[in-house]
Amino acid sequence: MPRRSEWPESLTPAAVQILLALADEDRHGLGIVEEVAQRTRGEVRMGPGTLYGTIKRLREAGFIVEPRSSPNPPDDDPRRRYYAITPAGRRALVREARRMEWLVRTARAKAILRSTEAE
């Protein structure tokens, strides 16, 4: 088992999905929801309570911020709030991905999952 310093606290599934959505571009709330739904082929749906509650906690943790300007000013709606991942948020996402990767390797080593197993 990894040493404690290599075993970070887990992010919630919603936090992981939001950080993944922001990993390649700044997005507003509906843009995050749409990207998550598209990427997961509709398997993950985020309601407003989960979305905005998680956004609030990610902001408090310093993992996301509201950028000063819109990523696409000509299409901007002044009512939209955009969010961007911070370096700390990217590090937390990398740690979580590594933790998940370790879990999958362990599951394969214990024959719980197979490398070619179809879902």
C-alpha positions in Angstrom: 0.0 0.0 0.0 1.3 3.5 -0.8 2.7 5.6 2.0 0.3 8.2 3.4 2.0 11.0 1.6 1.2 9.2 -1.7 -2.4 8.4 -0.7 -4.4 11.7 -1.1 -7.8 12.2 0.2 -10.3 11.2 -2.5 -12.3 13.7 -4.5 -16.0 13.0 -4.8 -17.2 11.6 -8.2 -18.9 15.0 -8.9 -15.6 16.9 -8.2 -13.7 14.6 -10.5 -16.2 15.1 -13.3 -16.2 18.9 -12.9 -12.4 19.1 -12.8 -12.2 16.8 -15.9 -14.6 19.1 -17.7 -12.5 22.1 -16.9 -9.1 20.4 -17.7 -9.1 21.5 -21.3 -11.1 24.7 -21.3 -13.0 27.2 -19.1 -16.8 26.5 -19.0 -20.0 27.8 -17.4 -22.3 25.6 -15.4 -24.4 24.3 -18.2 -21.3 23.8 -20.3 -19.9 21.6 -17.5 -23.1 19.6 -17.4 -23.2 19.1 -21.2 -19.5 18.1 -21.4 -19.9 15.5 -18.6 -23.1 14.1 -20.2 -21.4 13.9 -23.6 -18.1 12.4 -22.3 -20.0 9.8 -20.3 -22.5 9.1 -23.0 -25.3 10.2 -20.7 -24.3 7.8 -17.8 -23.5 10.7 -15.5 -26.1 13.4 -15.0 -25.5 16.3 -12.7 -28.3 18.2 -11.2 -28.0 21.9 -10.2 -27.7 21.1 -6.5 -24.8 18.7 -7.0 -23.2 20.9 -9.6 -23.2 24.2 -7.8 -22.6 22.7 -4.3 -19.5 21.0 -5.7 -18.4 24.1 -7.5 -18.7 26.0 -4.2 -16.5 23.4 -2.4 -14.0 23.3 -5.3 -13.7 27.1 -5.2 -13.2 27.1 -1.4 -10.5 24.5 -1.8 -8.8 26.7 -4.4 -9.2 24.0 -7.1 -11.3 26.3 -9.4 -11.7 30.0 -9.9 -13.9 32.4 -11.8 -11.7 33.9 -14.6 -11.9 37.7 -15.0 -13.0 37.4 -18.6 -15.2 35.2 -20.7 -13.4 32.6 -22.8 -15.7 33.6 -25.8 -16.7 37.3 -25.5 -18.8 37.5 -28.7 -21.1 34.6 -27.5 -21.0 35.7 -23.8 -24.2 36.0 -21.8 -23.5 38.3 -18.8 -25.6 36.0 -16.5 -23.1 33.1 -17.0 -20.4 32.5 -14.6 -17.3 30.7 -16.0 -15.0 28.5 -14.1 -11.3 27.6 -14.7 -9.2 24.9 -13.1 -6.3 26.2 -11.0 -2.8 24.6 -10.8 -3.9 23.1 -7.4 -7.0 21.7 -9.0 -5.0 20.1 -11.7 -2.6 18.6 -9.1 -5.6 17.2 -7.2 -7.1 15.8 -10.4 -3.8 14.1 -11.2 -3.5 12.6 -7.7 -7.1 11.3 -8.0 -6.4 9.8 -11.4 -3.3 8.1 -10.1 -5.3 6.8 -7.1 -7.9 5.3 -9.5 -5.2 3.9 -11.7 -3.7 2.1 -8.6 -7.1 0.7 -7.7 -7.6 -0.6 -11.2 -4.1 -2.2 -11.3 -4.9 -3.8 -7.9 -8.3 -5.1 -9.1 -6.6 -6.6 -12.2 -3.9 -8.2 -10.1 -6.5 -9.8 -7.9 -8.5 -11.0 -11.0 -11.4 -8.8 -10.1 -11.0 -7.1 -13.5 -9.4 -8.3 -16.6 -7.5 -6.1 -19.1 -9.8 -7.1 -21.9 -13.1 -7.4 -19.9 -16.1 -5.9 -21.7 -18.4 -3.8 -19.8 
